[in-house]
Amino acid sequence: MSNYRDENIEKFAEMFKALSNPNRLKIFMHLVSCCIPKVVSDISTSPEPENCACIGELGQDLNIVPSTISHHIKELRQAGLIHMERRGQKIECWIDPETLNALQEFF
């Protein structure tokens, strides 16, 4: 195992723990597939074409209520997998390309 992995093993463990929940993994994969890197996605309003996901849309796809989606998004954020920013009533989230690169390098 490389030094890079040794130094960051706790961070990766937190990421994998968050992704071990099937619903969080589905949310993460949805955001990866729909969000252009470095483009902020608004999860509280109607989505813009091909670069947004809204809570209602995610909830319908996963068949779970928006409050539960919010909980999973919070867990993904705390694990460092996604970033969130509140702008008024909107909550914007995105996946940092560096996070994806780090996961790719790990494997």
C-alpha positions, 0 to 999 in steps of 0.5 A: 500500500502506498504512503498516499493511501496510508496517510488518508486511510481514515478519510477513505474509510469514512467515504466508504462507510457513507457509500455502504448505504445503498440509498447514499450510493444511489444518490452519489452515483446519480449526482456523478452521472448528472452533474458536470464537474465544478458545476453546482447542482441545485437540489431544492428546485426544478433541475436545469437540463442535465446538471442538476438534481432536486430532492423531489426527483431523487426521492421519486427515483429512490422511492423515499421521502425528501427528508430522508434524501436530505439526511443521506445528502448530509451524510455524504457531505460529512464524509467529504463526498459532496459539497453543499451550499445554501443560497436563500431557500436553495440548497446547492450541491456538487461533487468535487472532481478531486474527490472522484480523482482521489477515489479513482487513485485509491483503486 
